[in-house]
Amino acid sequence: MERKVFGLGDIVQMKKQHPCGTNEMEIIRMGMDIRIKCTGCQHSVLIPRAKFEKNLKKVLQSAESGAENN
């Protein structure tokens, strides 16, 4: 299985949606744990990297591609 590539500031889609109804999250901290922020209600959650990688569906918008356009 191919490893998904993600980085700081990316907007990602998770397998399960947040209780507010959206499943889009922004990565705001990376390390052994990853902090993600809901794009709907701005709630942030700190989860272990292994659990994040398991629940990540796809990267919707990369922060690197957005920076190149400016």
C-alpha positions in Angstrom: 0.0 0.0 0.0 1.3 3.4 -1.0 2.0 5.8 1.9 0.0 9.0 1.8 2.0 12.2 1.6 0.8 15.1 3.8 2.3 18.2 5.3 1.8 21.2 7.6 -1.1 23.4 6.5 -2.7 20.7 4.2 -6.5 20.3 4.1 -7.3 16.6 4.4 -10.4 14.4 4.3 -10.9 11.9 7.1 -12.8 8.7 7.0 -15.2 9.7 9.8 -16.8 13.1 10.0 -16.6 15.5 12.9 -19.7 15.8 15.0 -20.4 19.2 13.4 -20.9 17.5 10.1 -17.7 18.1 8.1 -14.9 15.6 7.5 -12.4 18.2 6.2 -9.5 19.0 8.6 -6.4 21.3 8.5 -3.1 20.0 9.8 -1.8 22.6 12.2 1.0 20.7 14.1 3.1 17.7 13.1 5.4 15.4 15.1 4.8 12.1 16.9 1.3 13.4 17.4 -0.6 15.4 14.8 -3.0 18.3 15.7 -5.8 18.8 13.2 -8.4 21.6 13.2 -11.9 21.1 11.9 -12.6 23.5 9.0 -16.3 23.7 10.0 -16.3 24.6 13.7 -12.5 25.3 14.3 -12.2 22.7 17.0 -8.7 21.2 17.2 -7.8 17.6 18.2 -4.4 16.0 19.0 -4.1 12.4 17.8 -1.2 10.0 17.5 0.4 9.9 14.0 -0.4 6.2 13.5 -4.1 6.7 14.1 -4.1 9.8 11.9 -2.5 7.9 9.0 -5.1 5.1 9.4 -8.0 7.5 9.4 -6.8 9.7 6.6 -8.8 9.3 3.4 -7.0 11.8 1.1 -5.3 15.2 0.8 -7.8 17.7 -0.6 -5.5 20.7 -0.8 -1.8 20.9 -0.3 -0.3 23.9 1.4 2.7 23.8 -0.9 0.6 24.1 -4.1 -1.3 27.1 -2.5 2.0 28.8 -1.7 3.3 28.5 -5.2 0.3 30.3 -6.7 0.9 33.5 -4.7 
